[in-house]
């Protein structure tokens, strides 16, 4: 899923802050379901290819 986009550009595409993108990338923030679907659409991938549940079931 590599793109030649900056975090700022991705944030703009998603309608979020760059800090939100950074936090998602680092695993410090779980996006809302609507945001997760926007991310999947942006990368033209099924949501399951991008997000998987934690091992502990969370």
CORLINPE-V80298 format. One record per residue. N is the residue number from 1. PSI is psi in whole degrees, -180 to 180 (none if undefined). OMEGA is omega in whole degrees, 0 to 359 (* if undefined). NEAR is the number of other ideal C-beta (glycine too) atoms within 10 Angstrom. Layout:
# CORLINPE-V80298
<<N;PSI;OMEGA;NEAR> <N;PSI;OMEGA;NEAR>>
This chain:
# CORLINPE-V80298
<<1;34;181;9> <2;132;176;5> <3;159;177;10> <4;44;181;5> <5;145;172;14> <6;164;176;11> <7;-37;179;15> <8;-41;179;11> <9;-44;178;13> <10;-44;178;19> <11;-42;179;18> <12;-44;179;14> <13;-36;183;16> <14;-15;182;17> <15;33;179;9> <16;177;177;18> <17;159;176;13> <18;-36;179;14> <19;-35;176;11> <20;-44;178;17> <21;-45;179;23> <22;-46;182;13> <23;-38;177;15> <24;-45;180;22> <25;-38;183;11> <26;0;179;8> <27;17;180;8> <28;-9;184;8> <29;129;174;15> <30;122;182;13> <31;156;173;18> <32;163;179;9> <33;-44;177;10> <34;-39;178;8> <35;-40;178;16> <36;-42;178;15> <37;-37;176;14> <38;-41;178;16> <39;-47;180;21> <40;-45;179;16> <41;-39;181;12> <42;-38;180;15> <43;2;179;17> <44;47;181;8> <45;154;172;12> <46;146;182;9> <47;-32;180;14> <48;-23;176;9> <49;-21;185;11> <50;-42;184;16> <51;133;175;15> <52;150;180;8> <53;156;176;8> <54;155;179;8> <55;-31;183;6> <56;8;176;5> <57;2;180;5> <58;none;*;6>>
